[in-house]
Amino acid sequence: MASGYPDYLDWPSRSAAGSDVTSYSFSGSIAGESTSYFDLPAVETGFENIYQCVAISCNDDSAIHNLTLQRVSDGWIFFEINFINGGIFDFPGQSIGAGQTVRVYATNNSASALTFEGSVFYTSRRI
């Protein structure tokens, strides 16, 4: 790799001069053929959060489930993925500004209730 450029394969470099890498973990049961959501903490004043990775799993392989990350203020969906048992989904990173909130939706497309577990990874950068 050329000198002077970050190596985006490690977390300190991926933080893009961020002050912190946060792993926000979640676990919850979702009824069959329904969607549930939760909100991540609002971005602090003077900072931006850069969302970069999501990990999710469930104990069912009878349906294709869905995970969506959406900015609450305007409904903008910046990440969406379909999965069966789960996975680690890395994406280039999306910056969300101060005062904004990100909502995480998980859709259970199976006939019975399932427990979904995972984490959302993001960095916080002072602006």
N, C-alpha and C positions, 0 to 999 in steps of 0.2 A: 504494500500500500504506500502511496506517496506520503512523504512526511508533511506534517502540518494539517492533515485531514484526519477526522475521527475514524476509528475502526468501528463501524456500526454493528459488529458481531458481538460486542460486549456491552453490558448494561451501563457502565459509566460513560462510554462514548455515545450510546444511544440517548442518553439524557439530554444531549444537545446543550450542554452547560447548565442543565437543570440542577436544582438544589436537592431533589429528593426523588426516589423511585418508590411509588406506593403500590402495594398489592392489596386491593379491596376484595375480600373473600365473601362469598355468599353461599347459602344452602337453604333450600325450601321445597316443599311439596307443591305440585301443580296438578289440579284435577285433569282428568282426561279430556282431550279435545278443547283445551282452553289456554289462555295466555295470562301470565302474571308479570308484574314488573316491580322494580325498586329504583329509587333515585340514589345516585352517588352524591357525596358531599359537594356543595356548591364550590366553585373555584374562588379562592380567596382574592380580596382586593390587592392589586399590585402584582398578581401572578397570572400565568396561563398554565393550563394542564395540557399535556400532550399524551393522548391515549394511543397505545401502541400494540397491545396484546390482550387477548381474552382466552381463558381456559375454561372449559365447561365439560361436565360429564353427567351421565344418567345410566341407570342399570337396565336399559331397555333397547332392544334392537328391532322392534316390530314396526317402527315408524320413523319418518324423517322429521326431526324437530327443527326449530328455528330460534336464532338469537339475533337481537337487534340492539344497536346503540343509537340513541336519538337525543339531539339537543332539545330540551323541553321548551325553550322560549319560542321557537318557530317550527318545531316538529321536524327539523331536518335530520334525516337518517344518514349517518356517516359511516356506519358499518352494519352489514347484515350477512349472516351465514346460515346455511342449512347443515345439519349434522345428524348422525345416527346415534352412536354411543357417546360421542364427545370428541374433543380434540383441543389442540393448542393452536390458536389462530393469530398469527403475527401479521400486522399490517404496517405500512410506512409511518403512520402517526398522524393524528389529527389534533390540531391546536384548538382549544376551547378557551375563550377569554374569561376575565374576572366577572364574577356575579352569575355566570351561567351554570346550569345544572344538566347533567347527563342522566338519562333514564335508560335502564337496561330491561329489555323485554325478553322473556323466554316463553316459547310456545310448545306445549306438549301435544303432539298430534296422535298419541296412542289412545286406546280406549279406556285405560285405567290411570289412576293417579300415580305420579312418579316424583322422586326426589332428584332435583338438579343441584349440583354443587360446582363451584368454580371460583375464578378470580378475574378481576379486571386490573390490568397493569397500566400505570400512567406516571409521567414525570411532572414535577412542578417546576416552573422556571419563572424567576423574578423578571418582570418587564418594566 
